[in-house]
């Protein structure tokens, strides 16, 4: 079963993930998955468990441990700042979400301490939570795809997200030196390729003021998994047997011509 990542929207609004690699973002979301809805001040992973849910592909533990250490260093640099209601006007509270990482190479265990005072950011308290499949997130190859995916999931009920171009650069941690030609090549093109298997429809619209691009809009349609489940029901009604990928593809196109399904969906069917 796919793990579901849930966390409070403040997690998105108050943090910008700077200089994270794809693997480090996978680790972070795997930790969020483990922590959610738990009251403990510490969570424990085996290396095997963490590798599996974060889709780590290398076989040596040395590079795995090095990546964990790098993830922790970057997390320690992510300092939350929130108004302190108990303090005088203008008072703030600053904190890190995970105070410590304990890595045990011999026993192959990772222990992560959680700042329990602010654990609500990771816990399922209300509908103010972003939610998506960790497996889907981990399958994205581009860091930019992962960062944008998290943003789009906050607006999944509307099916579109508009950024001012400067906010888009900030949210996706795009280098300042990148001009629009660089963004097209190194950011938007990998995103479009990654999202082919994620969304039923995905569209990028650049909004101009004169000749200058001032905003960027993403239209997206999440794939309807209910349509996929209907395939087996129709098979029962029609009393047919599908014995190959080719037959499945032909049947699916005939019955669901408007649905763009992924390789993952096909394997499930």
C-alpha positions as a LaTeX table, in Angstrom:
\begin{tabular}{lrrr}
\hline
Residue & $x$ (\AA) & $y$ (\AA) & $z$ (\AA) \\
\hline
Unk1 & 0.00 & 0.00 & 0.00 \\
Unk2 & 1.24 & 3.46 & $-0.85$ \\
Unk3 & 2.05 & 5.73 & 2.06 \\
Unk4 & 0.19 & 9.04 & 2.23 \\
Unk5 & 2.07 & 12.20 & 3.17 \\
Unk6 & 0.01 & 14.65 & 5.21 \\
Unk7 & 1.11 & 17.89 & 6.78 \\
Unk8 & $-0.29$ & 21.25 & 7.72 \\
Unk9 & $-0.26$ & 23.90 & 4.99 \\
Unk10 & 1.90 & 26.07 & 7.25 \\
Unk11 & 4.63 & 23.59 & 6.37 \\
Unk12 & 4.47 & 24.87 & 2.79 \\
Unk13 & 3.90 & 28.53 & 3.55 \\
Unk14 & 6.75 & 28.95 & 6.00 \\
Unk15 & 9.51 & 26.91 & 4.38 \\
Unk16 & 11.46 & 27.19 & 1.15 \\
Unk17 & 13.46 & 24.04 & 0.38 \\
Unk18 & 16.79 & 25.42 & $-0.80$ \\
Unk19 & 19.46 & 23.25 & $-2.39$ \\
Unk20 & 17.76 & 19.94 & $-1.60$ \\
Unk21 & 18.48 & 17.05 & $-3.92$ \\
Unk22 & 15.75 & 14.68 & $-5.15$ \\
Unk23 & 16.91 & 11.97 & $-2.70$ \\
Unk24 & 16.95 & 14.41 & 0.22 \\
Unk25 & 13.38 & 15.52 & $-0.52$ \\
Unk26 & 12.36 & 11.86 & $-0.64$ \\
Unk27 & 13.92 & 11.32 & 2.81 \\
Unk28 & 12.11 & 14.35 & 4.20 \\
Unk29 & 8.72 & 13.20 & 2.94 \\
Unk30 & 9.38 & 9.66 & 4.18 \\
Unk31 & 10.06 & 11.07 & 7.65 \\
Unk32 & 6.87 & 13.15 & 7.50 \\
Unk33 & 4.97 & 9.97 & 6.65 \\
Unk34 & 6.37 & 8.15 & 9.67 \\
Unk35 & 5.79 & 11.04 & 12.06 \\
Unk36 & 2.22 & 11.86 & 11.09 \\
Unk37 & $-0.46$ & 11.22 & 13.69 \\
Unk38 & 2.10 & 10.05 & 16.26 \\
Unk39 & 2.68 & 11.64 & 19.65 \\
Unk40 & 6.15 & 10.22 & 20.21 \\
Unk41 & 9.07 & 12.62 & 20.35 \\
Unk42 & 11.25 & 10.19 & 18.36 \\
Unk43 & 10.70 & 8.00 & 15.30 \\
Unk44 & 12.93 & 5.12 & 14.25 \\
Unk45 & 13.70 & 3.82 & 10.76 \\
Unk46 & 15.70 & 0.83 & 9.68 \\
Unk47 & 17.88 & 1.63 & 6.69 \\
Unk48 & 15.98 & $-1.00$ & 4.71 \\
Unk49 & 12.62 & 0.61 & 5.50 \\
Unk50 & 13.79 & 4.13 & 4.65 \\
Unk51 & 15.44 & 3.00 & 1.42 \\
Unk52 & 12.25 & 1.29 & 0.32 \\
Unk53 & 9.82 & 4.12 & 0.94 \\
Unk54 & 12.20 & 6.78 & $-0.41$ \\
Unk55 & 13.08 & 4.68 & $-3.50$ \\
Unk56 & 16.83 & 4.72 & $-2.79$ \\
Unk57 & 18.54 & 2.79 & $-5.58$ \\
Unk58 & 22.24 & 2.67 & $-4.69$ \\
Unk59 & 23.48 & $-0.45$ & $-2.92$ \\
Unk60 & 26.25 & 0.92 & $-0.69$ \\
Unk61 & 25.44 & 2.25 & 2.78 \\
Unk62 & 28.24 & 4.80 & 2.65 \\
Unk63 & 26.51 & 7.03 & 0.11 \\
Unk64 & 23.17 & 6.42 & 1.87 \\
Unk65 & 24.55 & 7.64 & 5.20 \\
Unk66 & 26.22 & 10.59 & 3.54 \\
Unk67 & 22.90 & 11.60 & 1.98 \\
Unk68 & 21.14 & 11.29 & 5.36 \\
Unk69 & 23.75 & 13.56 & 6.93 \\
Unk70 & 23.35 & 16.07 & 4.14 \\
Unk71 & 19.55 & 15.98 & 4.55 \\
Unk72 & 19.86 & 16.70 & 8.26 \\
Unk73 & 22.23 & 19.63 & 7.73 \\
Unk74 & 19.77 & 21.23 & 5.35 \\
Unk75 & 16.82 & 20.55 & 7.66 \\
Unk76 & 18.71 & 22.19 & 10.53 \\
Unk77 & 19.07 & 25.30 & 8.39 \\
Unk78 & 15.28 & 25.45 & 7.87 \\
Unk79 & 14.22 & 27.60 & 10.80 \\
Unk80 & 10.52 & 28.18 & 11.38 \\
Unk81 & 9.43 & 31.57 & 12.67 \\
Unk82 & 5.94 & 32.02 & 14.08 \\
Unk83 & 4.19 & 34.76 & 16.08 \\
Unk84 & 4.39 & 34.17 & 19.82 \\
Unk85 & 0.93 & 34.91 & 21.20 \\
Unk86 & 2.18 & 34.80 & 24.78 \\
Unk87 & 4.88 & 37.40 & 24.16 \\
Unk88 & 4.50 & 41.12 & 23.71 \\
Unk89 & 3.46 & 42.55 & 20.35 \\
Unk90 & 5.92 & 41.60 & 17.67 \\
Unk91 & 7.27 & 38.60 & 19.59 \\
Unk92 & 8.22 & 35.51 & 17.61 \\
Unk93 & 9.19 & 31.91 & 18.25 \\
Unk94 & 11.93 & 30.28 & 16.16 \\
Unk95 & 12.51 & 26.54 & 16.01 \\
Unk96 & 13.64 & 23.59 & 13.93 \\
Unk97 & 11.22 & 20.74 & 13.31 \\
Unk98 & 13.69 & 17.87 & 13.80 \\
Unk99 & 16.27 & 18.77 & 16.50 \\
Unk100 & 18.49 & 15.70 & 16.00 \\
Unk101 & 19.30 & 12.85 & 13.63 \\
Unk102 & 21.02 & 9.82 & 15.18 \\
Unk103 & 22.56 & 7.55 & 12.55 \\
Unk104 & 23.75 & 4.08 & 13.62 \\
Unk105 & 25.76 & 2.49 & 10.76 \\
Unk106 & 26.35 & $-0.84$ & 12.53 \\
Unk107 & 22.74 & $-1.57$ & 13.42 \\
Unk108 & 21.54 & 0.30 & 10.31 \\
Unk109 & 19.04 & 2.47 & 12.14 \\
Unk110 & 18.07 & 6.14 & 11.95 \\
Unk111 & 16.47 & 7.88 & 14.94 \\
Unk112 & 14.84 & 11.25 & 14.33 \\
Unk113 & 13.84 & 13.54 & 17.20 \\
Unk114 & 10.64 & 15.52 & 16.63 \\
Unk115 & 9.94 & 18.95 & 18.08 \\
Unk116 & 6.71 & 17.92 & 19.81 \\
Unk117 & 5.65 & 21.51 & 20.51 \\
Unk118 & 5.14 & 22.00 & 16.78 \\
Unk119 & 4.29 & 18.46 & 15.76 \\
Unk120 & 0.88 & 19.71 & 14.61 \\
Unk121 & 2.62 & 20.74 & 11.40 \\
Unk122 & 3.00 & 17.06 & 10.59 \\
Unk123 & $-0.15$ & 15.67 & 12.14 \\
Unk124 & $-3.58$ & 15.18 & 10.67 \\
Unk125 & $-5.62$ & 17.80 & 12.54 \\
Unk126 & $-8.14$ & 19.00 & 9.96 \\
Unk127 & $-8.73$ & 19.51 & 6.27 \\
Unk128 & $-5.94$ & 22.10 & 6.20 \\
Unk129 & $-3.53$ & 19.39 & 5.13 \\
Unk130 & $-1.74$ & 18.64 & 1.94 \\
Unk131 & $-2.02$ & 14.96 & 1.05 \\
Unk132 & $-0.56$ & 12.78 & $-1.65$ \\
Unk133 & 1.03 & 9.45 & $-2.32$ \\
Unk134 & 4.64 & 9.22 & $-1.26$ \\
Unk135 & 5.32 & 6.66 & $-3.97$ \\
Unk136 & 4.11 & 9.11 & $-6.60$ \\
Unk137 & 6.23 & 11.89 & $-5.14$ \\
Unk138 & 9.33 & 9.67 & $-4.98$ \\
Unk139 & 8.84 & 8.58 & $-8.59$ \\
Unk140 & 9.44 & 12.14 & $-9.86$ \\
Unk141 & 12.98 & 12.50 & $-11.15$ \\
Unk142 & 13.44 & 16.28 & $-11.16$ \\
Unk143 & 13.82 & 18.29 & $-7.95$ \\
Unk144 & 11.78 & 21.00 & $-9.63$ \\
Unk145 & 9.00 & 18.49 & $-10.32$ \\
Unk146 & 8.90 & 17.49 & $-6.66$ \\
Unk147 & 8.75 & 21.07 & $-5.43$ \\
Unk148 & 6.06 & 22.04 & $-7.92$ \\
Unk149 & 4.08 & 18.87 & $-7.22$ \\
Unk150 & 3.83 & 19.83 & $-3.54$ \\
Unk151 & 2.58 & 23.27 & $-4.54$ \\
Unk152 & $-0.01$ & 21.94 & $-6.97$ \\
Unk153 & $-1.40$ & 19.50 & $-4.41$ \\
Unk154 & $-2.36$ & 22.49 & $-2.27$ \\
Unk155 & $-4.68$ & 23.54 & $-5.11$ \\
Unk156 & $-5.91$ & 20.14 & $-6.27$ \\
Unk157 & $-9.54$ & 21.18 & $-5.68$ \\
Unk158 & $-9.24$ & 24.05 & $-8.17$ \\
Unk159 & $-7.05$ & 22.34 & $-10.77$ \\
Unk160 & $-4.81$ & 25.33 & $-11.37$ \\
Unk161 & $-2.06$ & 27.31 & $-9.67$ \\
Unk162 & $-0.81$ & 30.77 & $-10.62$ \\
Unk163 & 2.58 & 32.13 & $-9.55$ \\
Unk164 & 4.12 & 35.52 & $-9.93$ \\
Unk165 & 7.35 & 34.74 & $-11.72$ \\
Unk166 & 9.46 & 35.87 & $-8.74$ \\
Unk167 & 7.43 & 33.62 & $-6.38$ \\
Unk168 & 7.81 & 30.72 & $-8.80$ \\
Unk169 & 11.58 & 31.18 & $-8.77$ \\
Unk170 & 11.60 & 31.27 & $-4.97$ \\
Unk171 & 9.34 & 28.27 & $-4.39$ \\
Unk172 & 11.31 & 26.06 & $-6.78$ \\
Unk173 & 14.68 & 27.43 & $-5.68$ \\
Unk174 & 15.60 & 28.39 & $-9.25$ \\
Unk175 & 19.05 & 30.00 & $-9.58$ \\
Unk176 & 18.92 & 33.77 & $-10.01$ \\
Unk177 & 21.21 & 33.53 & $-13.04$ \\
Unk178 & 18.60 & 31.49 & $-14.98$ \\
Unk179 & 16.90 & 33.43 & $-17.74$ \\
Unk180 & 13.60 & 32.26 & $-19.20$ \\
Unk181 & 15.38 & 30.17 & $-21.83$ \\
Unk182 & 17.21 & 28.35 & $-19.01$ \\
Unk183 & 13.97 & 27.90 & $-17.08$ \\
Unk184 & 12.30 & 26.42 & $-20.15$ \\
Unk185 & 15.12 & 23.96 & $-20.73$ \\
Unk186 & 16.16 & 23.00 & $-17.19$ \\
Unk187 & 12.97 & 23.49 & $-15.19$ \\
Unk188 & 9.79 & 23.34 & $-17.27$ \\
Unk189 & 10.82 & 20.65 & $-19.76$ \\
Unk190 & 11.78 & 18.09 & $-17.04$ \\
Unk191 & 8.57 & 18.97 & $-15.18$ \\
Unk192 & 6.42 & 18.27 & $-18.25$ \\
Unk193 & 8.19 & 14.96 & $-18.81$ \\
Unk194 & 7.75 & 13.90 & $-15.16$ \\
Unk195 & 4.09 & 14.88 & $-15.03$ \\
Unk196 & 3.10 & 12.80 & $-18.06$ \\
Unk197 & 2.52 & 9.83 & $-15.77$ \\
Unk198 & 1.12 & 11.83 & $-12.86$ \\
Unk199 & $-1.67$ & 13.99 & $-14.24$ \\
Unk200 & $-4.35$ & 13.20 & $-16.77$ \\
Unk201 & $-3.82$ & 16.67 & $-18.23$ \\
Unk202 & $-1.09$ & 19.20 & $-17.54$ \\
Unk203 & $-0.64$ & 22.61 & $-19.13$ \\
Unk204 & 1.82 & 25.48 & $-18.67$ \\
Unk205 & 0.66 & 28.99 & $-19.55$ \\
Unk206 & 2.99 & 31.97 & $-19.46$ \\
Unk207 & 1.23 & 35.27 & $-18.78$ \\
Unk208 & 2.86 & 38.39 & $-20.20$ \\
Unk209 & 2.74 & 42.09 & $-19.52$ \\
Unk210 & 3.86 & 43.42 & $-22.85$ \\
Unk211 & 6.88 & 41.32 & $-23.78$ \\
Unk212 & 7.78 & 40.42 & $-20.20$ \\
Unk213 & 6.58 & 37.19 & $-18.58$ \\
Unk214 & 5.16 & 38.24 & $-15.22$ \\
Unk215 & 3.17 & 35.16 & $-14.18$ \\
Unk216 & 3.03 & 31.46 & $-14.89$ \\
Unk217 & $-0.09$ & 29.30 & $-14.62$ \\
Unk218 & $-0.28$ & 25.54 & $-14.30$ \\
Unk219 & $-3.52$ & 23.77 & $-15.21$ \\
Unk220 & $-3.74$ & 20.14 & $-14.14$ \\
Unk221 & $-6.22$ & 17.29 & $-13.88$ \\
Unk222 & $-5.56$ & 14.51 & $-11.40$ \\
Unk223 & $-6.13$ & 11.06 & $-12.86$ \\
Unk224 & $-9.41$ & 9.49 & $-11.84$ \\
Unk225 & $-8.52$ & 6.15 & $-10.30$ \\
Unk226 & $-12.24$ & 5.29 & $-10.19$ \\
Unk227 & $-12.23$ & 4.99 & $-13.98$ \\
Unk228 & $-9.43$ & 2.46 & $-13.71$ \\
Unk229 & $-11.38$ & 0.35 & $-11.22$ \\
Unk230 & $-14.31$ & 0.25 & $-13.62$ \\
Unk231 & $-12.24$ & $-1.75$ & $-16.10$ \\
Unk232 & $-12.42$ & $-4.93$ & $-14.03$ \\
Unk233 & $-16.16$ & $-4.43$ & $-13.51$ \\
Unk234 & $-16.75$ & $-4.15$ & $-17.27$ \\
Unk235 & $-14.65$ & $-7.26$ & $-17.81$ \\
Unk236 & $-16.96$ & $-9.21$ & $-15.51$ \\
Unk237 & $-20.02$ & $-7.95$ & $-17.37$ \\
Unk238 & $-18.56$ & $-8.76$ & $-20.77$ \\
Unk239 & $-17.18$ & $-12.09$ & $-19.54$ \\
Unk240 & $-13.87$ & $-11.50$ & $-21.30$ \\
Unk241 & $-10.36$ & $-12.53$ & $-20.43$ \\
Unk242 & $-7.38$ & $-10.24$ & $-21.00$ \\
Unk243 & $-4.14$ & $-12.15$ & $-21.24$ \\
Unk244 & $-1.62$ & $-9.57$ & $-22.49$ \\
Unk245 & $-0.62$ & $-5.93$ & $-22.22$ \\
Unk246 & $-1.64$ & $-5.39$ & $-25.83$ \\
Unk247 & $-5.17$ & $-6.69$ & $-25.22$ \\
Unk248 & $-5.47$ & $-4.56$ & $-22.08$ \\
Unk249 & $-4.35$ & $-1.44$ & $-23.93$ \\
Unk250 & $-6.79$ & $-2.09$ & $-26.77$ \\
Unk251 & $-9.67$ & $-2.74$ & $-24.38$ \\
Unk252 & $-8.87$ & 0.31 & $-22.31$ \\
Unk253 & $-8.69$ & 2.65 & $-25.30$ \\
Unk254 & $-12.03$ & 1.39 & $-26.60$ \\
Unk255 & $-13.83$ & 1.86 & $-23.29$ \\
Unk256 & $-11.96$ & 4.83 & $-21.80$ \\
Unk257 & $-10.67$ & 6.82 & $-24.75$ \\
Unk258 & $-10.58$ & 10.08 & $-22.76$ \\
Unk259 & $-8.45$ & 8.70 & $-19.91$ \\
Unk260 & $-4.67$ & 8.96 & $-20.06$ \\
Unk261 & $-3.39$ & 6.13 & $-17.87$ \\
Unk262 & 0.14 & 5.53 & $-16.64$ \\
Unk263 & 2.38 & 2.48 & $-16.59$ \\
Unk264 & 1.65 & 2.14 & $-12.86$ \\
Unk265 & $-2.09$ & 2.03 & $-13.49$ \\
Unk266 & $-1.54$ & $-0.54$ & $-16.23$ \\
Unk267 & 0.46 & $-2.78$ & $-13.88$ \\
Unk268 & $-2.29$ & $-2.57$ & $-11.24$ \\
Unk269 & $-4.91$ & $-3.56$ & $-13.80$ \\
\hline
\end{tabular}
